[in-house]
Amino acid sequence: MTNNIEKTLILVNLGGPRSSDEIEVFLKDLFSDRFVFDLPLPEFLRIRLARFIAKKRAPKVKKTYDSMGFGGGSPLVAETEKQANALERILTQRSGNPWKVKVAMACGFPNIRESEFTKPNTNTLYLPLYPQFSRSTVLSTLAILEEKFGECPVGSGGYVPHFGLKENFFKLTAQFIYEFFTDQLRKDQYLHYPEEKPNCDWKDLDIVFSAHGVPMRLIEKGDRYMEEVEASVKGIVGELRKFGFRGSFHISYQSKVGPAKWTEPSTIQKISELASNGKHIAVYPISFVSDHLETLEEIGEQFKELTWEKGGKTFVRIPALGVYESFLDFLAEEVLGADSSIQNCICKERGGESLRHCRFKN
C-alpha cells in the first residue's frame, strides 16, 4: 500500500560558484557565516571584514576556477544534481511513493534560503552531504534553517543526520577504494578520472586521508570534527584490511585560509614528509562526497606536483564517491530510516553549542 504523497528530499552542500559571475556572491555568503568565519570581533566588524576579504579574494579565486575547465565555475552544483537525480529514482522505487530530490547550497546558488526550500517535516527532509559533523558545515546549515523557520530541524522528522560514523559507510568506502584500484569503477561517471597507476602493489601504498581543515578556534569551542574524521578513517582502514591492504595510512587537513592556527598536520606537510622519504602515495578525500575545487585542483594538481618535487615514487588521486551506486543506496537507506526519534541535541554533543530554538534545550 502507498499513500502517493510526494516526499521531498533536499541535498545540502556548502556550495560553489556555477560561473565566474557568482564567485564574489559565493565568497560573501561563505565568509559572512559566523560558524565558518568565526572571529572574536563585534558582529558588525566581523561582517565588514568578511565582505572585504570576499571582494579581495574574488580575482585570485577566479583564476583558479578558470584553470579547472568548467566554464569559470565549480562543478559541485552539477555533481550534486547528478546525485539528486539518481537518489530520486532510488527513493521512488524503494518506497513506492513519488519523491522529488532537490539541491540547495549554503553559499551561492541555488541558495538554501530561497522560498522553494520549505520547512522540514516528515514529508520534507534535509540531508547535509557532510560525512562528519563540524560547526562550519552541519551546525552552520542547521543555523541557517533555524533562522529561516524559527526552529532547529533536529528531531523534526525532516532531518537526516550526518553519516560518516556508520559501519555501512566504512564498508562502502573501502569497497569503493578497492574497486578504484582494481579498475572496477565506471570511469565515465567521474570528473577527470585519475589514470595514474601506483608503481607498486596498491596494497602497499601510503594512503593519505585528506579532510577539509577547520580553524582550531572551532575545535576549542567543542567541535568534535577531528575526532569524527579519525573515527571514519579508522573504520574505513579496518575494512580495507579485509581487502588485503597492508600499507600505512595517514590523516591530514587541507585548504587552510588565513594566518590563524588550523587543524594539523596539513596535507602539504604530510605529503612533503612522505614524498621526501620516497613513498608511494595515494590521497583520498575523506570529508568530501563530490569532486570539485579541493579534490580536482588542490589534491589532483597541487599535491601531485608537490609529490614529484619532493621525490615521491607514486601519486594517485582517488576520486570522491559521487554517484557510486553503493553510496547512493546507503544514502537512500538513511533517508527512508529518518524519523523524529532523535532525542538529544547533536549540535551541543558534536559541536559544543545548542542553537537558540533547540527543542532539546534544558
C-alpha positions as CSV (number, residue, x, y, z in Angstrom):
1,M,0.0,0.0,0.0
2,T,1.2,3.5,-0.8
3,N,-0.3,6.8,0.1
4,N,1.1,8.5,-3.0
5,I,2.1,11.6,-1.1
6,E,5.1,13.1,-2.8
7,K,8.0,13.5,-0.5
8,T,10.8,15.9,-0.9
9,L,14.5,15.4,-0.1
10,I,16.8,18.4,-0.2
11,L,20.5,17.6,-0.6
12,V,22.5,20.4,1.1
13,N,26.1,21.2,0.3
14,L,28.5,24.1,1.0
15,G,28.3,25.4,-2.5
16,G,30.4,26.7,-5.3
17,P,30.0,29.3,-8.0
18,R,28.4,27.9,-11.1
19,S,30.1,30.6,-13.2
20,S,32.6,33.4,-12.7
21,D,29.7,35.8,-12.1
22,E,28.8,34.0,-8.9
23,I,32.3,33.9,-7.3
24,E,32.0,37.0,-5.2
25,V,28.5,36.2,-4.0
26,F,29.6,32.7,-3.0
27,L,32.6,34.1,-1.1
28,K,30.4,36.7,0.7
29,D,28.0,34.0,1.8
30,L,30.9,31.9,3.0
31,F,32.8,34.5,4.9
32,S,29.6,36.1,6.4
33,D,28.7,32.8,8.1
34,R,29.6,33.1,11.8
35,F,30.2,29.4,12.1
36,V,32.7,29.5,9.2
37,F,34.3,32.9,9.7
38,D,34.5,32.8,13.4
39,L,36.4,35.7,14.9
40,P,36.5,37.4,18.3
41,L,35.1,40.6,16.9
42,P,31.8,42.5,17.3
43,E,29.4,41.3,14.7
44,F,29.2,44.5,12.6
45,L,33.1,44.4,12.3
46,R,33.2,40.7,11.5
47,I,30.6,41.2,8.7
48,R,32.5,44.2,7.2
49,L,35.8,42.2,7.3
50,A,34.1,39.2,5.7
51,R,32.8,41.3,2.8
52,F,36.2,42.9,2.4
53,I,38.0,39.6,2.3
54,A,35.5,38.2,-0.2
55,K,35.9,41.1,-2.6
56,K,39.7,40.9,-2.3
57,R,39.9,37.2,-2.8
58,A,37.5,37.0,-5.7
59,P,40.0,37.8,-8.5
60,K,42.5,35.2,-7.3
61,V,39.9,32.6,-6.9
62,K,38.6,33.4,-10.4
63,K,41.9,32.4,-11.9
64,T,41.8,29.1,-10.1
65,Y,38.3,28.3,-11.3
66,D,39.2,29.4,-14.8
67,S,42.0,26.9,-14.9
68,M,39.7,23.9,-14.0
69,G,37.9,23.8,-17.3
70,F,34.3,24.1,-16.0
71,G,33.4,27.4,-17.6
72,G,34.9,29.6,-14.9
73,G,32.9,27.9,-12.1
74,S,32.8,24.9,-9.8
75,P,31.3,21.5,-10.9
76,L,30.0,21.0,-7.3
77,V,26.4,22.0,-8.0
78,A,26.2,19.9,-11.2
79,E,27.8,16.9,-9.4
80,T,25.3,17.2,-6.6
81,E,22.5,17.4,-9.1
82,K,23.6,14.1,-10.5
83,Q,23.4,12.6,-7.0
84,A,19.9,14.1,-6.6
85,N,18.6,12.6,-9.9
86,A,19.9,9.2,-9.0
87,L,18.5,9.3,-5.5
88,E,15.1,10.4,-6.7
89,R,14.9,7.2,-8.8
90,I,16.1,5.0,-6.0
91,L,13.8,6.5,-3.3
92,T,10.8,6.3,-5.6
93,Q,11.5,2.7,-6.5
94,R,12.2,1.6,-2.9
95,S,9.3,3.4,-1.2
96,G,6.6,3.1,-3.7
97,N,5.9,6.8,-3.2
98,P,6.9,9.6,-5.5
99,W,10.0,11.5,-4.4
100,K,11.4,14.8,-5.5
101,V,15.1,15.4,-4.7
102,K,16.3,19.0,-4.9
103,V,19.8,20.6,-4.4
104,A,20.4,23.5,-2.1
105,M,23.6,25.3,-1.2
106,A,24.6,27.1,2.0
107,C,26.7,29.6,-0.1
108,G,25.8,30.7,-3.6
109,F,23.1,29.2,-5.7
110,P,20.6,27.5,-5.6
111,N,20.5,29.1,-2.1
112,I,19.0,27.2,0.8
113,R,17.4,30.5,2.0
114,E,15.1,30.6,-1.1
115,S,11.4,30.1,-0.6
116,E,11.2,26.9,-2.6
117,F,13.0,25.1,0.2
118,T,10.3,24.7,2.8
119,K,10.0,23.8,6.5
120,P,11.5,20.4,7.5
121,N,8.9,17.8,8.4
122,T,8.2,14.1,7.7
123,N,7.5,14.9,4.0
124,T,10.3,17.4,3.5
125,L,13.7,16.1,4.6
126,Y,17.1,17.8,4.6
127,L,20.3,15.8,4.1
128,P,23.5,17.7,4.6
129,L,26.2,16.0,2.5
130,Y,28.9,16.2,5.1
131,P,30.1,12.8,6.4
132,Q,31.5,14.3,9.6
133,F,29.9,16.8,11.9
134,S,31.6,20.3,12.1
135,R,30.4,23.6,13.3
136,S,31.5,25.0,9.9
137,T,29.3,22.6,7.9
138,V,26.5,20.8,9.7
139,L,25.9,23.3,12.5
140,S,26.1,26.1,10.0
141,T,23.4,24.5,7.9
142,L,21.2,23.9,10.9
143,A,21.6,27.5,12.0
144,I,20.5,28.8,8.6
145,L,17.4,26.6,8.7
146,E,16.7,27.6,12.3
147,E,16.9,31.3,11.3
148,K,14.6,30.7,8.4
149,F,11.9,28.6,10.1
150,G,12.2,29.5,13.8
151,E,13.2,26.1,14.9
152,C,16.2,23.7,14.6
153,P,15.4,20.8,12.2
154,V,17.0,18.2,14.5
155,G,14.2,16.0,15.9
156,S,11.5,17.4,13.5
157,G,11.4,14.2,11.4
158,G,12.7,16.2,8.5
159,Y,16.4,16.0,9.2
160,V,18.8,13.2,8.1
161,P,21.8,13.1,10.5
162,H,25.4,13.0,9.2
163,F,26.6,9.6,8.3
164,G,30.4,9.3,8.4
165,L,30.4,7.2,11.5
166,K,28.1,4.5,10.2
167,E,29.6,1.0,9.7
168,N,27.9,0.7,6.3
169,F,29.7,3.9,5.3
170,F,33.0,2.4,6.3
171,K,32.3,-0.7,4.3
172,L,31.1,1.0,1.1
173,T,34.0,3.5,1.1
174,A,36.5,0.7,1.5
175,Q,34.8,-1.2,-1.3
176,F,34.9,2.0,-3.5
177,I,38.7,2.4,-2.9
178,Y,39.3,-1.3,-3.6
179,E,37.2,-1.1,-6.9
180,F,39.1,2.0,-7.9
181,F,42.5,0.3,-7.6
182,T,41.2,-2.9,-9.3
183,D,39.7,-0.9,-12.3
184,Q,36.1,-1.8,-11.5
185,L,34.6,1.7,-11.4
186,R,32.8,3.3,-14.3
187,K,35.3,5.9,-15.4
188,D,32.7,8.0,-17.3
189,Q,30.9,8.7,-14.0
190,Y,33.8,10.7,-12.6
191,L,35.3,14.1,-13.4
192,H,38.9,14.0,-14.6
193,Y,39.1,10.3,-13.8
194,P,42.6,9.6,-12.5
195,E,44.6,7.5,-15.0
196,E,47.8,7.3,-12.9
197,K,48.7,3.9,-11.6
198,P,50.8,3.2,-8.5
199,N,54.3,2.0,-9.2
200,C,53.7,-0.8,-6.6
201,D,51.0,-3.1,-5.4
202,W,48.2,-0.9,-4.3
203,K,48.1,-2.9,-1.1
204,D,51.4,-1.4,-0.1
205,L,50.6,2.3,-0.7
206,D,50.7,5.0,1.9
207,I,47.1,6.3,1.8
208,V,46.6,9.9,3.0
209,F,43.1,10.6,4.1
210,S,42.8,14.3,3.5
211,A,40.0,16.2,5.2
212,H,39.0,19.9,4.8
213,G,40.7,21.7,7.6
214,V,39.0,24.0,10.1
215,P,40.4,26.7,12.4
216,M,41.5,25.3,15.8
217,R,39.3,28.0,17.3
218,L,36.3,25.8,16.3
219,I,37.8,22.7,17.9
220,E,38.4,24.7,21.1
221,K,34.7,25.6,21.2
222,G,33.8,21.9,21.3
223,D,33.7,20.9,17.7
224,R,34.4,17.1,17.6
225,Y,35.2,17.2,13.9
226,M,38.8,15.9,14.2
227,E,37.5,13.1,16.4
228,E,34.9,12.1,13.8
229,V,37.5,12.3,10.9
230,E,39.7,9.9,12.9
231,A,36.8,7.5,13.6
232,S,35.8,7.5,9.9
233,V,39.4,6.7,8.8
234,K,39.9,4.0,11.4
235,G,36.6,2.3,10.3
236,I,37.4,2.5,6.6
237,V,41.0,1.3,7.0
238,G,39.7,-1.6,9.1
239,E,37.5,-2.6,6.2
240,L,40.3,-2.0,3.7
241,R,42.5,-4.5,5.6
242,K,39.9,-7.2,4.7
243,F,40.7,-6.5,1.0
244,G,44.4,-7.1,1.7
245,F,45.6,-3.6,2.3
246,R,48.8,-3.7,4.3
247,G,50.2,-0.3,3.8
248,S,50.2,2.7,6.1
249,F,47.5,5.3,6.4
250,H,47.7,9.0,7.5
251,I,45.2,11.7,8.3
252,S,45.8,15.3,7.3
253,Y,43.9,18.6,6.6
254,Q,43.8,20.8,3.6
255,S,42.5,24.2,2.3
256,K,43.8,26.4,5.2
257,V,42.9,30.1,4.8
258,G,44.5,33.0,6.7
259,P,47.1,33.1,9.5
260,A,45.2,31.5,12.3
261,K,46.1,28.0,13.6
262,W,44.2,25.3,11.8
263,T,43.9,21.6,12.2
264,E,47.1,19.7,11.6
265,P,49.1,18.1,10.2
266,S,48.3,19.9,6.9
267,T,48.2,17.7,3.8
268,I,51.1,19.7,2.4
269,Q,53.2,18.8,5.4
270,K,52.2,15.2,5.3
271,I,52.8,14.7,1.6
272,S,56.1,16.6,1.8
273,E,57.2,14.2,4.5
274,L,56.1,11.0,2.8
275,A,57.5,12.1,-0.6
276,S,60.8,13.1,0.9
277,N,61.1,9.5,2.2
278,G,60.4,8.1,-1.3
279,K,56.9,6.8,-0.5
280,H,54.2,5.6,-2.9
281,I,51.3,8.0,-2.1
282,A,47.6,7.9,-2.7
283,V,45.2,10.6,-1.5
284,Y,41.5,10.0,-0.6
285,P,39.2,13.0,0.2
286,I,37.7,11.7,3.4
287,S,35.4,14.7,4.1
288,F,34.1,15.2,0.5
289,V,31.5,13.2,-1.4
290,S,31.7,15.1,-4.7
291,D,34.7,16.1,-6.7
292,H,35.2,19.9,-7.0
293,L,37.9,22.5,-6.5
294,E,39.6,20.9,-3.4
295,T,39.7,17.4,-4.9
296,L,40.4,18.2,-8.6
297,E,42.7,21.2,-8.3
298,E,44.2,21.1,-4.8
299,I,44.6,17.3,-4.5
300,G,44.8,16.4,-8.2
301,E,47.2,19.1,-9.3
302,Q,48.9,20.9,-6.4
303,F,49.6,17.8,-4.3
304,K,50.7,15.8,-7.3
305,E,53.3,18.4,-8.2
306,L,54.5,18.5,-4.6
307,T,54.9,14.8,-4.6
308,W,57.1,14.8,-7.6
309,E,59.0,17.8,-6.4
310,K,59.8,16.1,-3.1
311,G,60.9,12.8,-4.6
312,G,57.8,10.6,-4.2
313,K,57.6,7.5,-6.3
314,T,53.8,7.4,-6.8
315,F,51.0,9.9,-6.6
316,V,47.4,8.7,-7.2
317,R,44.2,10.8,-6.5
318,I,41.3,8.6,-5.5
319,P,38.0,10.2,-6.6
320,A,35.2,11.3,-4.3
321,L,32.2,8.9,-4.0
322,G,30.0,10.9,-6.4
323,V,27.3,8.7,-7.9
324,Y,28.9,5.4,-6.7
325,E,25.9,3.1,-6.6
326,S,26.5,1.6,-3.1
327,F,26.9,5.1,-1.7
328,L,23.6,6.3,-3.1
329,D,21.9,3.1,-1.9
330,F,23.3,3.8,1.6
331,L,22.0,7.4,1.5
332,A,18.6,6.2,0.4
333,E,18.5,3.9,3.4
334,E,19.4,6.7,5.7
335,V,16.7,8.9,4.3
336,L,14.0,6.2,4.5
337,G,15.0,5.4,8.0
338,A,15.0,9.0,9.2
339,D,12.3,9.9,11.7
340,S,11.8,12.1,14.8
341,S,13.4,9.6,17.1
342,I,16.4,11.8,17.8
343,Q,16.1,12.7,21.5
344,N,19.2,14.7,22.1
345,C,20.9,17.9,20.9
346,I,23.5,16.7,18.5
347,C,24.7,20.3,18.0
348,K,25.7,20.5,21.6
349,E,27.1,17.0,21.7
350,R,29.1,17.2,18.5
351,G,29.6,20.9,18.0
352,G,29.7,22.3,21.5
353,E,26.7,24.6,21.2
354,S,22.9,24.3,21.1
355,L,21.0,26.6,18.8
356,R,18.6,29.1,20.2
357,H,15.5,27.2,19.2
358,C,16.7,23.7,20.0
359,R,13.8,21.5,21.0
360,F,16.0,19.6,23.4
361,K,17.5,22.6,25.2
362,N,17.1,22.4,29.0
